[in-house]
Amino acid sequence: MNIEQISSNVHRINFQKGDNTKVALLSDIHWDNPKSDWALLKKDLDYCLEHKIPVHINGDLFCLMQGRGDKRGSKSDIRPEHNNSKYLDSIVNTAVEWFEPYKDILSVIGYGNHEFSIVKYQETDVLRRFVDRFNMTYNANVFVGGYGGWMIYTVDVTSTSKASFKHKYFHGSGGGGVVTKGAINLTRATAMYSGFDIFSMGHIHENMARTDSIEVLNHIAQKCDIELKEIHMAITGAYKEEYGDGSKGWHVERGAPPKTMGGRILDLTAYQKTVNGKYKIIKMADSYRFPI
């Protein structure tokens, strides 16, 4: 497996024969928040490390809300090791140390609204600082993605043929809904983006997936072929537990329910079969929650 950057927010993971063709999809870790479940995060990352699964983080790796002048700040939402005069620096330094065991599986980390808020109001890019320091410290190969972008996964099918999966990621927008739980966001993605095999988002702290089927017309010269293509769409959960016992807090006060925590594992399958006397590559993408 190797990872390469195609453009600022397009990256490719090339799986080699014998690789575990899975990708861990994480988002909304809010690592520096006391409510971030480090035990759950460590369990999931250790699973990825054991099975050599690359990890893609789709925004809000950090929370970053306790800086000077931040109206969202709360003294109860800051870890003791970050409660100092170099708040943002201390988050970068401690995060670089904490994530060291996972230097070989972290692939692309995108921006979320929390990272961009700091760029906007504090004029510093904490995510870029973290990745640059992490790579320099451990000679790692982690890339910074976008708030939205593309991942391309190439998988060996035979000794002479490969399959390519196109994954559109977007951190997310809006607040989700108690009833729809983000289903509308997934349907909206089918109207906004074209050509993807996989779509994923975070932001609304739900955890769900579905697979749709669409009709595609393949037209080459005078030949036409109608293909029914499956597209897999997922929403990844957060690692910050905000509901608690339901007694108080911003999450409870706004009427938000308990949320299913954790990321998802994307499973890529590709094989060759004969259709009407011709070889055809069949692709399937699915995702599931991390094992307990």
LOMILUM-996853 format. One record per residue (C-alpha): x, z, y. Coordinates in steps of 0.2 Angstrom, whole numbers, plus 5000, padded with zeros to 4 digits. Example, Ala and Ser with C-alpha at 12.3 -4.5 7.8 and 13.67 -1.06 7.14 Angstrom:
2
506250394978/506850364995/
END
This chain:
292
500050005000/500649965017/499849975035/500149855049/499449825066/498749655070/498149705088/497849855098/496249905088/496449795073/497449855058/497649805040/497949905025/498649795010/498349874993/499549824980/499149794961/498949974954/498450054970/496950164971/495850054982/494950194991/495050245009/494550415016/493350395031/493450555043/492850585060/492450735072/493650855065/493850945082/495351025075/495851145089/494051225089/493851385080/492351325072/493351185064/493351215045/495151205041/494951255023/493751115020/494850995029/496351045019/495451025003/494850855007/496650795014/497450874998/496250774987/496850614997/498650664995/498450694976/497550524973/498650424986/497050384997/497450325015/496550425028/495650335043/495050455057/493650385068/493850485084/493650665090/495150725080/495350855094/494050955104/495050985120/493751075130/494651235135/495751165149/495751225167/494251155176/493351095161/491451145164/491151135145/492451275142/492051435133/493351575130/492651605113/493051425108/494951435110/496151475096/497351615100/498851505098/498151385111/497751515124/499251495135/499751405151/500251245141/498551225133/498651045129/500451045124/500151185112/498751085103/499950935101/501351045095/500351145082/499350995076/500950895073/501551045062/499851065053/499650885048/501450865042/500950875023/499850715026/501150605035/501150485021/499250455020/498750465038/498450275043/497450245059/496750375071/495450315084/494850385100/493250485102/492350545117/493350705117/495050625118/494450495132/493650645142/495450715144/496150545148/494850535162/494950705169/496650775165/497550605166/498450625149/498250545132/498250685120/497950575105/499350455109/500550605112/500050675095/500350515086/502050475095/502650645092/502050645074/502950485070/504550535079/504650705070/504250645052/504750455053/502950425049/501950265052/500250325059/499350205072/498250235086/496650135085/495250115097/493550195101/492950045091/493949925081/494249845065/495149885048/495549745036/495849795018/496649665006/496449694987/497349604973/496049524962/497249424951/499049384952/498649234963/497149284973/496649424985/494949494992/494849545010/493549675016/493249685035/492749855041/492049875059/492250055065/491450135081/491550315085/489750325090/488550355105/486950445109/486450605100/485650545084/483950615079/483250755069/482050625060/483050465059/484750555057/485650405063/484750265053/484350175070/486250175074/486650085058/485249955061/485849925078/487549885072/486949745062/486249665078/487849705088/489249655076/489449505064/490549465049/490849645043/490749705025/490849885030/490249985046/490650165049/490350285064/490350465068/489950565083/488250625078/488850745065/487750665051/488350625034/487450475025/487650295019/486650145015/486949965008/485949825015/485849645010/485849495022/485749305020/487249205024/487449015025/489148945021/489348775027/490848675023/490848485027/489248415018/489048565006/487948715009/487948875000/486649015003/487449184999/486649354998/487949475005/487949665004/488549765019/488949945017/488650065032/489150245033/489050395045/490350525043/490050705045/490950835056/492150965051/491551085065/490151195059/489051235074/487351305067/488051465060/486551585056/485451495069/485351635081/486251565096/487451435104/487251265112/486951175095/485451295091/484851295109/484551115110/483551115094/484851035082/484751065064/486151115052/487250975047/488050915031/489950925034/491450825029/491950645027/491650505015/492750405003/492550225004/492750134987/493249954986/492949844971/493349654969/493449544954/493349364949/491949284939/491349104935/489749044945/489148874941/490848824934/491848884948/492849044951/492149164964/492749324970/491449464970/491649614982/490749774983/491049924994/490250094993/490550264999/490250444993/490550624999/492150714994/492050804977/491750994978/
END
